[in-house]
Amino acid sequence: MDGPGPDERAVEAVLTASRAMIAVATRSLGAAAEETTIAQYRTLVVLASRGPQRMVDLASALGVAPSIAGRMCDRLVRRGLIRRQRARTDRRVVLVSITAAGRVVVDGATERRRALIGSILSRVPRHTQNSIAEALRVFAEASGEVPESQWPDDPGRAAVAGAAAAARPL
């Protein structure tokens, strides 16, 4: 680090870019946006990227109180997007995990987001795209975000891809 705190111009640039990314994230939810909030979608992404979580760990990853995470999970369980189950090693522990239907929401939003981001980047010179990619990789790493290439293997992923067309409307 070069100084006592962040460069204010960098903070301003990232703040502005984050508004653009929130707009992309919201649009990427597509039809699921009617029933899925950004916070609920973030919950699905955390579960997809980190695997089953104890409620306290999920709440920590989301930056919310366990009670808030619990209420959000209640809604997602009712919609069939996540499930709660007892841990095999300790029956007192309840784990929350994403379902195949939840994975369909995440995968669909990811594909739409990829297209939207590609459209935006196509208006940026190639050499600048490379700089943006490296800066955002470092930023994401500093934030603790798990790159999609490092998400846990999902044995049902092939079934999810096939089930996408047959999934009930969200």
C-alpha positions as CSV (number, residue, x, y, z in Angstrom):
1,M,0.0,0.0,0.0
2,D,1.3,3.4,-0.9
3,G,-0.4,5.5,1.8
4,P,-2.5,5.5,4.9
5,G,-5.7,4.8,3.1
6,P,-7.3,4.2,-0.3
7,D,-6.9,6.7,-3.1
8,E,-10.1,8.7,-3.2
9,R,-10.2,8.8,-7.0
10,A,-10.0,5.0,-7.0
11,V,-12.9,4.8,-4.4
12,E,-15.0,7.1,-6.6
13,A,-14.3,5.1,-9.8
14,V,-15.1,1.8,-8.1
15,L,-18.2,3.3,-6.5
16,T,-19.4,4.5,-9.9
17,A,-18.5,1.1,-11.5
18,S,-20.4,-0.7,-8.7
19,R,-23.6,1.1,-9.6
20,A,-23.2,-0.1,-13.2
21,M,-22.5,-3.6,-11.9
22,I,-25.6,-3.5,-9.7
23,A,-27.7,-2.5,-12.7
24,V,-26.2,-5.4,-14.7
25,A,-26.8,-7.8,-11.8
26,T,-30.4,-6.6,-11.6
27,R,-31.1,-6.9,-15.3
28,S,-29.4,-10.3,-15.4
29,L,-32.0,-11.8,-13.1
30,G,-34.5,-11.6,-15.9
31,A,-37.9,-13.1,-15.1
32,A,-36.6,-14.3,-11.7
33,A,-36.2,-10.6,-10.6
34,E,-40.0,-10.5,-9.9
35,E,-39.6,-13.0,-7.1
36,T,-35.8,-12.9,-6.3
37,T,-34.2,-9.9,-4.6
38,I,-30.5,-9.1,-5.1
39,A,-29.9,-10.2,-1.5
40,Q,-31.6,-13.5,-2.2
41,Y,-29.6,-14.0,-5.4
42,R,-26.4,-13.2,-3.5
43,T,-27.4,-16.0,-1.0
44,L,-27.8,-18.4,-3.9
45,V,-24.4,-17.4,-5.3
46,V,-22.7,-17.8,-1.9
47,L,-24.1,-21.3,-1.6
48,A,-23.3,-22.2,-5.2
49,S,-19.7,-20.9,-4.9
50,R,-18.9,-22.1,-1.4
51,G,-21.0,-25.2,-1.0
52,P,-23.3,-26.0,1.9
53,Q,-23.0,-23.6,4.8
54,R,-24.0,-23.4,8.5
55,M,-26.5,-20.5,9.0
56,V,-23.9,-18.5,11.0
57,D,-21.3,-18.9,8.3
58,L,-23.8,-18.0,5.6
59,A,-24.8,-14.9,7.5
60,S,-21.1,-13.9,7.9
61,A,-20.5,-14.4,4.2
62,L,-23.5,-12.2,3.4
63,G,-22.6,-9.6,6.1
64,V,-25.9,-9.8,7.8
65,A,-27.2,-11.0,11.2
66,P,-28.1,-14.7,11.4
67,S,-31.7,-13.9,12.0
68,I,-31.8,-11.9,8.7
69,A,-30.1,-14.8,6.9
70,G,-32.6,-17.2,8.4
71,R,-35.6,-15.2,7.2
72,M,-34.1,-14.9,3.7
73,C,-33.4,-18.7,3.7
74,D,-37.0,-19.4,4.8
75,R,-38.3,-17.6,1.7
76,L,-35.8,-19.4,-0.5
77,V,-36.7,-22.8,1.0
78,R,-40.4,-22.1,0.3
79,R,-39.5,-21.4,-3.3
80,G,-37.5,-24.6,-3.6
81,L,-34.2,-22.8,-4.4
82,I,-32.3,-24.0,-1.3
83,R,-32.7,-26.7,1.3
84,R,-31.9,-27.2,4.9
85,Q,-30.5,-30.5,6.1
86,R,-28.8,-31.9,9.2
87,A,-25.0,-32.5,8.9
88,R,-24.1,-36.1,8.8
89,T,-21.2,-35.7,11.3
90,D,-23.1,-33.7,13.9
91,R,-26.9,-33.9,13.8
92,R,-27.2,-30.7,15.8
93,V,-25.8,-28.7,12.9
94,V,-28.1,-27.6,10.1
95,L,-26.6,-26.9,6.7
96,V,-28.1,-24.8,4.0
97,S,-27.4,-25.7,0.4
98,I,-28.6,-24.7,-3.1
99,T,-31.0,-27.0,-5.0
100,A,-31.0,-27.8,-8.7
101,A,-33.8,-25.1,-9.1
102,G,-31.6,-22.6,-7.3
103,R,-28.7,-23.5,-9.5
104,V,-30.9,-22.9,-12.6
105,V,-31.5,-19.3,-11.3
106,V,-27.8,-18.7,-10.7
107,D,-26.7,-20.2,-14.0
108,G,-29.3,-18.4,-16.0
109,A,-28.4,-15.0,-14.4
110,T,-24.7,-15.7,-14.9
111,E,-25.2,-16.3,-18.6
112,R,-27.3,-13.1,-19.0
113,R,-24.8,-11.2,-17.0
114,R,-21.9,-12.5,-19.1
115,A,-23.8,-11.2,-22.3
116,L,-24.5,-7.8,-20.7
117,I,-20.9,-7.4,-19.5
118,G,-19.6,-8.5,-23.0
119,S,-21.8,-5.9,-24.6
120,I,-20.4,-3.2,-22.3
121,L,-16.8,-4.3,-22.8
122,S,-17.2,-4.4,-26.6
123,R,-17.3,-0.6,-26.4
124,V,-13.9,-0.5,-24.6
125,P,-10.6,-0.7,-26.4
126,R,-9.0,-4.2,-26.1
127,H,-5.9,-3.0,-24.2
128,T,-8.1,-1.3,-21.7
129,Q,-10.3,-4.4,-21.3
130,N,-7.1,-6.3,-20.2
131,S,-6.4,-3.6,-17.6
132,I,-10.0,-3.7,-16.3
133,A,-9.9,-7.5,-16.1
134,E,-6.7,-7.5,-14.0
135,A,-7.8,-4.7,-11.7
136,L,-11.2,-6.4,-11.1
137,R,-9.5,-9.8,-10.5
138,V,-7.3,-8.2,-7.8
139,F,-10.4,-6.3,-6.4
140,A,-12.5,-9.5,-6.3
141,E,-9.6,-11.4,-4.6
142,A,-9.2,-8.7,-2.0
143,S,-13.0,-8.9,-1.3
144,G,-12.9,-12.7,-0.8
145,E,-15.0,-13.5,-3.8
146,V,-14.6,-17.0,-5.1
147,P,-14.0,-17.1,-8.9
148,E,-16.5,-19.3,-10.8
149,S,-13.7,-21.6,-11.9
150,Q,-13.1,-22.5,-8.3
151,W,-16.7,-23.2,-7.3
152,P,-17.2,-26.7,-5.8
153,D,-18.1,-29.4,-8.3
154,D,-21.8,-29.9,-8.5
155,P,-22.5,-33.5,-9.4
156,G,-26.0,-32.5,-10.4
157,R,-24.8,-29.7,-12.7
158,A,-25.4,-31.7,-15.9
159,A,-28.9,-32.6,-14.7
160,V,-29.4,-28.9,-13.9
161,A,-28.5,-27.8,-17.4
162,G,-31.0,-30.4,-18.8
163,A,-33.6,-29.4,-16.2
164,A,-33.4,-25.7,-17.1
165,A,-35.9,-26.0,-19.8
166,A,-38.2,-28.2,-17.7
167,A,-37.9,-26.1,-14.5
168,R,-41.1,-24.5,-13.3
169,P,-41.3,-20.8,-14.0
170,L,-39.9,-18.6,-11.3
